Amino acid sequence: MALPLGQISPDFALWDATHQRTVRLANWRGKQPVVLLFCRVLAELAYSPHQYAYLGAINQAYAQFRNAGAEVLVITSTVQRQGQIIVDDLGLTLPLLSDDSGSTFRAYSTGQGLGAPLPAQFVLDAQGRLRYGHLFSLLHRHASPDTLLTVVESL
């Protein structure tokens, strides 16, 4: 079941492979909106082709999100070492967080398919309330960077 809009989002603390530190979602509460991107990586060195392209597009739009006052956090179901490979392969500048237990995916009810968590995108306002959510479907895999940016700009 999807999280209801307006609900305070579940907190988490995960390793950021981009900046080599642990980050906690609660650190942004009361400060700025946050975009959460839950991404599916199938296996070490095997990206979902859709996720690879999507991460590239989000990385390109990262400065626009920052200019709009939001942080973007990418959450993968990978171990820390694999997260670092993804950061290096894609040249990511945005935070890529490793949730190898899948607990954050479950807390946000992203769903699961073929034994791996499904992608999802969420926008949280500065108070940490869920203002937008997109769960994976075969017809609409992701919320586009433009859609997410429009939501951020409306907050």
Secondary structure, 3 states (H helix, E strand, C coil): CCCCCCCECCCCEEEECCCCEEEEHHHHCCCCCEEEEEECEEECCEECHHHHHHHHHHHHHHHHHHHCCCEEEEEECCCHHHHHHHHHHHCCCCCEEECCCCHHHHHCCCCEECCEECCEEEEECCCCEEEEEEECCCCCCCCCHHHHHHHHHHC
